[in-house]
Amino acid sequence: MRFYEYEAREIVRRAGIPVTEFGFATTPEEAKAAAEKIDGPSVVKSQVLSGGRMKAGGVQFADTPDEAAAHTVDVLKIEIGGQMPRGVLVDTKAEVEQEYYAGVVWDGTAKQPVIIFSPVGGIDIEQVAEDQPDKVGRRHISNLRPVSGYEAKEVIASTGVSGSELNKLVPIVTKLAQLFIDNDMTLAEINPIGRLPDGSFIALDAHMEMENEARGRHKKLLADLGVGDDETREAREPTPFELAGEAVDSEDHRGVAGNVTEFDGNLGLVIGAGGGSLTLFDAVRAHGGKPANYCEIGGNPSVSKTCGLAKLVLQKPGVDKIAVMMSIVSNTRVDIVARGVIKACLELGMDPAEKIAIFRIPGAWEEQGFLILDAYGVEYADRSVSMHEAAKRAVDKIGAGS
């Protein structure tokens, strides 16, 4: 889940990192009060969960509280990235001598957080890495033990920063990395960190994203920030198809049939096994397939839950066939998944042998599941067939060019 900038700034402040004076406002009156508290030039920033605020006119500068209030009226009317702003962040317009970048992201390949630092801030770090690779430092850290100042120092020093700058930046980067771990973040970024004329350093912006599954462990933080339990906090609002997927998962406590994401392809997917679902999704695309959706199924879902997910995917406009796959041997009962997807086809008046392009789920009660599939003429693959080969068979059957 993503945080609005005003929330991310509060998370940074709570971690002990210096931040500029700021306030969140939903009305011109509140913006004026926040600007009066700043007592100087301010910046009014639209609060949306997407980029492009500056280009869209969602960032305005004000010299007086009245001007901040007037800008708020205008900014609240601007749609950015398909979103209307939740409010505005009224921030101090700081005089900065140099801008730096600091971020921590999760490296899925290494299965560790990685600290990224650059003395070139205020622009996309990807651009800096391309144009000035020697100005970007990286270091993996453990997510099981406290972050040490030495680790942060090593990253910062690798970019050529030294002396008092280095010593003042180390605690900021160390605390940023620690808040990433403590709060189960997938992204914790300050861009930029500003060096002020007096030599001090301060966070001028922040971006935070938390692992969705970790929300239950951070209920107090989310409550303090005013994040509702029903807020998805994705970059876009969920589609009716995705909301229907959530409804299917919530109807029964047994197993998982969720994380449904809509795409515009013709091959529906009922896939699972944790990270294996991502691998299977990519395998379909690698063989020229066009996925109609992404989803996850596993943890021994009931027949009704499996049926509900399969019916949702089968009824999606443009779907010709579905592929039912898992990548590894699991405790999910193969016979139950088989019953669920076949039941979905029959209830929709569809021929399971025609609509199910491939069924590959190695797991418990495998032989019983295969007997059910045999009875309806559904093509299936046992564990001797790789997930990439299974994905290829599904794509070939539906026709990669269709």
Secondary structure, DSSP 8 states (H G I E B T S, - for coil): -B--HHHHHHHHHHTT--B--EEEESSHHHHHHHHHHHTS-EEEEE--SSS-HHHHT-EEEESSHHHHHHHHHHHTT--BTTB--S-EEEEE----SEEEEEEEEEETTTTEEEEEEES--SS-HHHHHHH-GGG-EEEE--SSS---HHHHHHHHHTTT--HHHHHHHHHHHHHHHHHHHHTTEEEEEEEEEEE-TTS-EEE---EEEE-GGGGGGGHHHHHHHT--TT----SS---HHHHHHHHHHHT-SSSEEEEEEE---SEEEEEESTTHHHHHHHHHHHTT--BSEEEEEES---HHHHHHHHHHHHTSTT--EEEEEESS-EEEEHHHHHHHHHHHHHHTT--HHHHEEEEE--EETHHHHHHHHHHTT--B--TTS-HHHHHHHHHHHH-TT-
